[in-house]
Amino acid sequence: MKALFYILSIFFFFFVSAGFSQMNTHCLESKCDFQPGEQVFMFGNNVKLRSAPKIESEVLELLKIGEWVEIIEKTEFSWPYKGYDSPFYKVKYDTVEGYILGGLLSLERKTIAGNHYFFAFSKEGARDFLNIRHLILGKYSEQKIPLSHAYISIDLLGNQGIYDLDDILYINYQANTLSAEKGGIYFFAQDNALHRIGQLSQVSKSADFYQIEKFIFPKDEQGIPDTILYLKQSNRILDESSEWVQNSVETRKLRWMEGKLTPSFREKHPN
């Protein structure tokens, strides 16, 4: 029976993830560090390009948010920044070589409707955050998003058939164990604004229980025009010997109107 459960878990994980492109994986481990030859953009503004990998060294250039450098190598040591340890990177900017603290570099750049978005991790206590900066007309705004864990990819899904929506930005949890939370955080981009819609999850709390949440968009195979369908499904094994399984399914039709997803899919039904 448990073997059947794991098969079902894998199937539903595939079902939730199907159709979502998977880009670069980002994390706070050394395996996710920038590599030589990569083109990397500034997350910080007026970032100091230094002559040596230490904060008291000579400043060679000041780099604006969105400018890019080429990674040459990283240092073996790190420096505390925004709650975690960050290496220095030796980089090339135009014809100048110098050093930049890794925490000031953007994980990657995403472009929506001609506007650029930049991303960096931070940490407060035991909580990980993703900081998102939106650059438009030389100025930037910032959102700070709490994360369930800092092992993610950052994906653009297109507008998925939603009228007047520029794109969907999806923070996709990449988990390497069955018990770690999957799913992700959705942002709807419209009219130069990035709206946080909410976090949907896929969890396996034990060998006997899993739960998934998903949005079914108009462009999906089961999609409905002008409608975003919220789906929540859970499976619990009550008794393995008699193959007693409890399933529940919850769905709700939602619409994107005037910059809001309505009604709230987190609304509790009155008893």
C-alpha positions in Angstrom: 0.0 0.0 0.0 2.8 2.4 0.9 4.4 1.6 -2.4 1.2 2.7 -4.1 1.1 5.9 -2.1 4.6 6.8 -3.3 3.6 6.1 -6.8 0.6 8.4 -6.4 2.8 11.1 -4.8 5.2 11.1 -7.7 2.2 11.2 -10.1 0.7 14.2 -8.4 4.0 16.0 -8.1 4.4 15.6 -11.9 0.8 16.8 -12.4 1.4 19.9 -10.3 4.7 20.7 -12.1 3.7 19.8 -15.6 3.9 22.8 -18.0 6.1 24.9 -15.8 9.6 25.5 -17.3 12.4 24.9 -14.9 15.2 27.3 -15.1 18.3 27.8 -13.0 18.2 26.5 -9.4 19.2 28.9 -6.7 20.1 28.1 -3.1 22.4 29.1 -0.2 24.7 26.2 -0.7 28.1 26.4 -2.5 26.8 24.2 -5.3 24.6 27.2 -6.3 27.4 29.8 -6.4 28.1 31.7 -9.6 30.5 30.0 -12.0 33.4 31.4 -14.1 32.2 32.9 -17.4 28.7 33.7 -16.2 27.2 37.1 -16.9 25.7 38.4 -13.7 23.7 41.5 -13.0 23.9 43.9 -10.0 21.2 43.5 -7.4 22.6 46.3 -5.3 22.9 49.9 -6.4 26.2 51.9 -6.4 27.9 48.5 -5.8 31.6 48.9 -5.0 34.0 47.1 -7.4 37.1 46.7 -5.2 40.8 46.1 -5.9 40.9 43.2 -3.4 38.4 40.9 -1.8 38.1 42.9 1.4 35.8 45.7 2.4 38.5 48.2 3.2 40.2 47.9 -0.2 40.3 50.6 -2.9 37.0 51.2 -4.8 37.7 51.0 -8.6 34.1 51.6 -9.9 30.6 52.1 -8.7 28.1 49.9 -10.5 24.4 50.7 -10.8 21.6 48.1 -10.3 21.1 46.2 -13.5 24.7 46.6 -14.8 26.5 43.3 -15.4 29.9 41.7 -14.9 31.5 38.5 -16.0 32.5 36.1 -13.2 36.2 35.1 -13.2 36.5 33.2 -9.9 35.3 33.2 -6.3 37.2 33.4 -3.1 37.6 30.5 -0.7 36.5 32.6 2.2 33.2 34.4 2.8 31.9 37.5 4.5 28.6 37.9 6.5 26.0 39.8 4.6 22.2 40.0 4.9 22.2 37.1 7.4 24.3 34.6 5.6 27.9 34.1 4.5 28.7 35.4 1.0 32.0 34.9 -1.0 33.7 37.6 -2.9 33.9 37.2 -6.7 36.6 38.3 -8.9 34.8 39.8 -11.9 35.5 41.7 -15.1 33.5 45.0 -15.7 34.2 46.4 -19.2 38.1 46.3 -19.1 38.4 46.5 -15.4 38.9 43.5 -13.1 38.0 43.7 -9.4 36.1 42.1 -6.6 32.4 42.2 -5.6 30.6 40.7 -2.6 28.3 37.9 -3.8 25.3 39.1 -1.9 25.2 42.3 -4.0 24.7 40.2 -7.2 21.4 39.3 -8.6 20.5 35.5 -8.7 19.3 36.3 -12.3 17.3 38.9 -14.3 13.8 38.5 -15.5 12.2 40.9 -18.0 8.5 41.5 -18.2 6.9 44.0 -20.6 10.3 45.7 -21.0 10.9 46.1 -17.3 13.7 44.2 -15.4 13.4 42.3 -12.1 16.4 41.3 -9.9 16.6 38.8 -7.1 18.7 38.2 -4.0 18.4 36.1 -0.8 18.5 37.4 2.7 18.0 35.8 6.1 16.6 37.0 9.4 17.1 34.6 12.3 16.1 31.2 10.9 13.8 32.6 8.2 14.9 32.9 4.6 13.6 35.7 2.3 13.7 36.5 -1.4 14.2 40.2 -2.2 12.8 41.3 -5.5 13.8 44.6 -7.0 11.8 46.1 -10.0 13.8 48.6 -12.1 11.8 51.1 -14.1 13.0 54.4 -15.6 16.2 54.2 -13.6 14.5 53.8 -10.2 13.6 50.6 -8.3 11.1 49.3 -5.8 11.6 46.3 -3.6 9.5 43.4 -2.2 10.7 41.1 0.6 9.1 37.7 0.4 9.3 35.1 3.1 10.3 31.6 1.8 9.5 28.1 3.1 13.0 27.2 2.1 15.7 28.8 -0.1 16.0 26.1 -2.8 14.1 27.6 -5.8 13.9 28.4 -9.4 12.5 31.7 -10.8 10.2 31.1 -13.8 8.1 33.1 -16.2 4.9 31.3 -17.2 3.4 33.7 -19.7 -0.1 35.1 -19.1 -1.6 31.6 -19.3 -4.7 33.0 -21.1 -5.6 35.6 -18.5 -6.9 38.7 -20.2 -4.8 41.9 -19.8 -2.1 40.2 -17.8 1.5 40.7 -18.9 3.1 37.6 -17.3 3.1 35.3 -14.3 6.3 35.2 -12.2 6.6 31.9 -10.3 8.9 31.2 -7.4 9.2 27.5 -7.8 10.3 25.5 -4.7 12.8 22.8 -5.8 12.9 20.1 -3.1 15.3 17.2 -3.1 13.5 15.1 -0.5 9.9 13.7 -0.4 9.1 15.5 2.9 10.3 19.0 1.8 7.7 21.4 0.7 7.2 21.9 -3.0 4.8 24.2 -4.9 5.6 27.9 -5.1 4.7 31.5 -4.9 2.7 33.3 -7.7 3.0 36.9 -8.8 0.9 38.5 -11.5 2.6 41.2 -13.5 0.3 43.9 -14.9 0.8 47.6 -15.8 4.3 47.8 -14.4 3.2 46.3 -11.0 4.0 42.9 -9.5 1.1 41.6 -7.5 1.7 38.7 -5.0 -1.2 36.3 -5.4 -0.2 33.7 -2.9 1.7 30.5 -2.1 0.4 27.1 -3.2 2.0 24.0 -1.7 2.6 20.4 -2.2 3.6 18.5 0.9 4.1 14.9 2.0 4.0 15.2 5.8 4.4 11.4 6.3 4.3 8.2 4.3 0.6 8.2 4.9 -0.4 11.7 3.8 0.1 14.1 1.0 -1.7 17.3 -0.1 -1.4 19.4 -3.3 -2.7 22.8 -4.3 -2.7 24.1 -7.9 -4.1 26.8 -10.1 -5.6 25.6 -13.4 -5.3 28.4 -15.9 -7.4 29.1 -19.0 -4.6 27.7 -21.3 -4.3 24.4 -19.3 -5.9 21.3 -20.7 -8.7 21.4 -18.1 -8.8 25.2 -18.2 -12.0 27.4 -18.3 -12.0 30.7 -20.3 -11.7 33.8 -18.2 -11.4 31.6 -15.0 -8.6 30.5 -12.7 -9.6 27.3 -11.0 -8.1 26.6 -7.6 -7.6 22.9 -6.8 -6.8 21.4 -3.5 -6.5 17.6 -3.1 -5.4 15.5 -0.2 -4.9 11.7 0.3 -4.6 10.0 3.7 -4.1 6.3 4.4 -6.3 5.3 7.3 -5.5 1.6 7.4 -2.9 0.0 5.2 -4.0 -3.6 5.7 -7.6 -3.0 4.4 -6.4 -0.3 1.9 -8.6 2.2 3.5 -7.9 5.6 1.9 -9.5 8.9 2.5 -9.5 11.5 -0.4 -10.7 15.0 -0.4 -11.0 17.5 -3.3 -11.7 21.2 -3.1 -12.2 23.5 -6.1 -13.1 27.2 -6.5 -13.5 29.4 -9.5 -11.6 32.7 -9.3 -11.2 35.7 -11.6 -8.5 38.3 -12.1 -10.2 41.7 -11.9 -8.9 45.2 -11.3 -5.5 43.9 -10.0 -7.0 41.3 -7.6 -7.7 37.6 -7.6 -11.3 37.3 -6.4 -12.8 35.8 -4.3 -10.0 34.9 -1.9 -9.0 31.2 -2.3 -7.9 31.3 1.4 -11.3 32.3 2.6 -12.7 29.9 5.2 -16.2 28.5 4.8 -18.4 29.5 7.7 -19.5 26.4 9.8 
